[in-house]
Amino acid sequence: MQSSMLDYDPGSFKDPEGRVFYVDGRVFRTLSAPALARMQRLTEAGHLRALIDSGLLLPCRLVPVGEAGPVPGEVGAEVMEHERIEVLTYAYEWSFDMLRDAALVTLDLLQACLERSLILKDATPYNVAYHENRLVFFDTLSIDDYHEGQPWEGYAQFCREFLFPLMLTAYKKLDFQTWLRGSPTGINVTDFN
């Protein structure tokens, strides 16, 4: 079987560590060798379970590739299975309160990660979704090791995609949805000034 025969999610192309694919209604993610090693370590240390149990992270688990059915050898020995999100909505469809709550979930997850010497590599509302009537962060591969003194790489993205849109509405009474629809990477600081 060729990898092109996998049912890859068309929106899952940016992350070199893994791509989302579907088999019989189940959601899986390929894992690069470094991502697999990190996810195995986070699983063994109980970090992923703690973040899932906190309600901040979408339930996921490492499974042998055979559980995903006949997939190409280059996928690797293990893949990550995620609970399926039935309806995926986007920040440009959300109300002010929904975007604010997604920002808070992201910051709460960041705080929980830092308490475990972990960090989020990015901070976009495209990594947050409604699942079972609550917002959860679903991009597990965004969780990485934190090194003392390391700046948060996702800070600028958080400002562009959460903070600036929220401030635009709160202080200027302008709807952020049009901005986010026209610019999926958010509002640049120069445009915000």
C-alpha positions as CSV (number, residue, x, y, z in Angstrom):
1,M,0.0,0.0,0.0
2,Q,1.3,3.5,-0.9
3,S,1.2,6.3,1.6
4,S,-0.9,8.3,-0.8
5,M,-3.7,5.8,-0.2
6,L,-3.9,6.9,3.4
7,D,-6.9,9.2,4.1
8,Y,-4.8,12.1,5.3
9,D,-6.6,15.1,6.7
10,P,-6.1,17.9,4.2
11,G,-5.5,20.4,7.0
12,S,-2.7,18.3,8.4
13,F,0.3,19.2,6.4
14,K,2.3,21.8,8.3
15,D,3.7,19.7,11.2
16,P,6.8,17.7,10.1
17,E,6.4,15.6,13.2
18,G,3.2,13.9,12.2
19,R,0.1,13.9,10.0
20,V,-3.5,13.1,10.9
21,F,-5.1,10.2,9.0
22,Y,-8.4,8.3,9.3
23,V,-9.2,4.6,9.3
24,D,-12.8,3.4,9.7
25,G,-13.9,6.6,11.5
26,R,-10.9,6.5,13.9
27,V,-8.4,9.4,14.0
28,F,-4.7,8.6,14.0
29,R,-1.5,10.6,13.7
30,T,1.8,9.5,12.3
31,L,4.8,10.2,14.5
32,S,8.4,11.1,13.4
33,A,11.1,9.2,15.3
34,P,11.7,12.3,17.7
35,A,8.0,12.8,18.2
36,L,7.4,9.1,19.0
37,A,10.3,9.1,21.5
38,R,8.9,12.3,23.2
39,M,5.3,10.9,23.3
40,Q,6.5,7.6,24.7
41,R,8.4,9.5,27.4
42,L,5.5,11.8,28.2
43,T,3.2,8.8,28.4
44,E,5.5,6.8,30.7
45,A,6.0,9.8,33.0
46,G,2.2,10.2,33.3
47,H,2.2,13.7,31.9
48,L,-0.2,13.1,29.0
49,R,-2.6,11.3,31.3
50,A,-2.5,14.1,33.8
51,L,-3.2,16.7,31.1
52,I,-6.0,14.6,29.7
53,D,-7.5,14.1,33.2
54,S,-7.4,17.9,33.8
55,G,-9.8,18.3,30.8
56,L,-7.4,20.5,28.9
57,L,-6.0,17.9,26.4
58,L,-8.1,15.8,24.0
59,P,-7.8,12.1,25.0
60,C,-5.2,10.3,23.0
61,R,-3.0,7.2,23.3
62,L,-0.1,5.5,21.6
63,V,-1.1,2.4,19.7
64,P,0.8,-0.2,17.6
65,V,0.5,0.7,14.0
66,G,-1.4,-2.5,13.3
67,E,-4.3,-1.2,15.3
68,A,-4.8,1.4,12.5
69,G,-5.0,-1.3,10.0
70,P,-2.8,-1.9,7.0
71,V,-0.8,1.3,6.7
72,P,2.5,1.8,4.9
73,G,5.8,0.8,6.6
74,E,7.1,4.3,6.6
75,V,4.4,5.4,9.1
76,G,6.4,3.7,11.9
77,A,5.8,1.1,14.6
78,E,3.4,3.2,16.6
79,V,0.9,5.9,15.9
80,M,-1.1,8.2,18.2
81,E,-4.9,7.7,18.3
82,H,-7.1,10.7,19.2
83,E,-10.7,10.8,20.2
84,R,-12.7,12.0,17.3
85,I,-13.9,15.6,17.3
86,E,-17.4,15.4,15.7
87,V,-17.7,19.0,14.5
88,L,-14.6,21.2,14.0
89,T,-15.2,24.9,14.1
90,Y,-12.8,27.7,13.5
91,A,-11.9,30.9,15.4
92,Y,-13.3,33.1,12.6
93,E,-16.7,31.4,13.3
94,W,-16.6,32.0,17.1
95,S,-18.0,34.7,19.3
96,F,-15.7,36.9,21.4
97,D,-16.4,34.7,24.5
98,M,-15.5,31.5,22.6
99,L,-12.2,32.9,21.4
100,R,-11.4,34.2,24.9
101,D,-12.2,30.8,26.4
102,A,-10.0,29.1,23.8
103,A,-7.2,31.5,24.8
104,L,-7.7,30.6,28.4
105,V,-7.6,26.9,27.7
106,T,-4.3,27.4,25.8
107,L,-2.8,29.4,28.7
108,D,-4.1,26.9,31.3
109,L,-2.5,24.1,29.3
110,L,0.7,26.1,29.1
111,Q,0.7,26.6,32.8
112,A,0.1,22.9,33.4
113,C,2.9,22.0,31.0
114,L,5.3,24.3,32.7
115,E,4.6,22.7,36.1
116,R,5.8,19.5,34.4
117,S,8.9,21.0,32.8
118,L,7.1,21.0,29.4
119,I,6.0,23.8,27.1
120,L,3.7,24.4,24.1
121,K,5.6,25.0,20.8
122,D,2.8,27.1,19.4
123,A,-0.5,28.8,20.4
124,T,-3.1,28.9,17.8
125,P,-6.9,28.7,18.1
126,Y,-6.7,26.1,15.3
127,N,-5.4,23.7,18.0
128,V,-8.5,24.1,20.2
129,A,-11.9,22.6,19.6
130,Y,-15.2,21.9,21.3
131,H,-15.3,18.2,22.4
132,E,-18.1,16.8,24.6
133,N,-19.3,20.4,25.4
134,R,-16.0,21.8,26.4
135,L,-13.0,23.3,24.8
136,V,-9.9,21.1,24.6
137,F,-6.4,21.4,23.1
138,F,-6.0,18.7,20.6
139,D,-2.5,19.1,19.0
140,T,-0.6,16.8,21.4
141,L,2.6,17.1,19.3
142,S,2.7,20.8,20.3
143,I,3.8,19.6,23.8
144,D,7.6,19.7,24.1
145,D,10.3,19.8,26.7
146,Y,11.0,23.0,28.5
147,H,14.5,24.1,29.1
148,E,15.3,26.6,31.9
149,G,15.3,30.1,30.6
150,Q,13.8,29.1,27.3
151,P,11.4,31.8,25.9
152,W,7.9,30.7,24.8
153,E,8.2,30.3,21.0
154,G,4.4,30.5,20.8
155,Y,4.1,33.9,22.4
156,A,4.0,35.9,19.1
157,Q,1.5,33.5,17.6
158,F,-0.7,33.8,20.8
159,C,-0.6,37.6,20.4
160,R,-1.5,37.5,16.7
161,E,-4.2,34.8,16.9
162,F,-5.7,35.4,20.3
163,L,-4.7,38.6,22.1
164,F,-4.8,41.1,19.2
165,P,-8.2,39.9,17.8
166,L,-9.7,40.0,21.3
167,M,-8.3,43.5,21.9
168,L,-9.5,44.7,18.6
169,T,-13.1,43.8,19.6
170,A,-12.8,44.8,23.3
171,Y,-11.2,48.2,22.7
172,K,-12.1,49.2,19.2
173,K,-15.5,47.5,18.9
174,L,-14.4,45.9,15.6
175,D,-15.3,42.3,14.9
176,F,-12.2,40.1,14.8
177,Q,-13.9,37.4,12.7
178,T,-13.3,39.2,9.4
179,W,-9.6,39.7,10.3
180,L,-9.1,36.0,11.1
181,R,-11.0,34.8,8.1
182,G,-8.8,37.0,5.8
183,S,-5.6,36.2,7.7
184,P,-5.4,32.6,9.1
185,T,-2.1,33.6,10.9
186,G,-3.8,36.4,12.8
187,I,-3.2,40.1,13.1
188,N,0.4,41.3,12.7
189,V,1.6,43.8,15.3
190,T,2.2,46.4,12.6
191,D,-1.5,46.1,11.5
192,F,-2.6,46.2,15.1
193,N,-0.8,49.5,15.8
